């Protein structure tokens, strides 16, 4: 028995592959036709082949449980891709470039003249209470005045099909390795589809990342030494750290592998002696980065690395302090930032957001909390949030108290009807909600991945796409229909 689309129902939401009538969207016609030819045994074979490839390539992520501690799990992957027409993607790409440009200007402004605060566009009290503003970074001028070199912005579609930005990840965004591995798996499974479609590539990301990092090197005219700084093998994203270092031909190091000498130069310990390091792609949070500047008991960082960065002897990406813009309350002001710094309207809209620090908006949130998604300002991975329509009265009351106690720490958004895409459940296709995380590289040029990491909520009815909470992923195909 082949996949049948007749039982796949699309109601009152946007489906990435099928219209409400059940007919495929133009970019998905060939894929739907191909999937219809697959029998149950074909599907099972493809699923086993995907699982085998993921196992052989060692594609894992780490979850933490109180009962079992740290556990490595194979990356959950759905073999039906998500398809986006290139024409539609071009507008998304323009919007992401615009957004990241404004965010970098905002960060640089906060660590220098704070014009946006003085002009009362961004409230002073939000800056004073920011958990990610680093006074140690005030007055520093990073190369090219860029602070967030790698950004992962999460996008969702509402029921009308409009792309919205859900949040911006500017500290140590992860997931790009899974985007790259997803594509490798799909090329193995469906080579004929890559012949039939003009699917825009993503496999040039490691070279683009290398070029972005190399351009930051303080030693011009020489081949830069680039290192990826990881907290170690027990970190949930360690697979990605090792993967990107290997793909770029960079060194994978831990804090104990690096030293800073009296001249503020960073060296790496090697079997041949000390070797100078020019650029560090750090995957360690600010507070653990340098025990001299931040947490003195940190064993993950490098004593003196902030001195070296301030002296211009080493480049750090992302720059310390970039997380000041990685705050869900700050997120609510991004459209105003775009207008302020670029004198443009935002190409990509924010999800409507209520700031609980504002008394009127706070009372609206509390009154309608059963309809709201409430998020803490600085949590990630789907933790610490309330999904009002799915929560009980006790949990909603708990969040009302949390909001009243610390309004600066919370924002709320109406519950969106996230778009869906066909996903294999056994040998059936069922709609599952999803989002999309493209990655934006900012350097001498700004580069956006063609598509990104599509994360899918594998549990029926769930909108939580994080892998740590039962989510999986799909390959994302941005297709050029004009050359098909």
Order of alpha helices (4+ residues) and beta strands (2+ residues): alpha-alpha-beta-beta-beta-alpha-alpha-alpha-beta-beta-alpha-alpha-alpha-beta-alpha-beta-beta-beta-beta-beta-alpha-beta-alpha-alpha-beta-beta-alpha-beta-beta-alpha-beta-beta-beta-beta-beta-beta
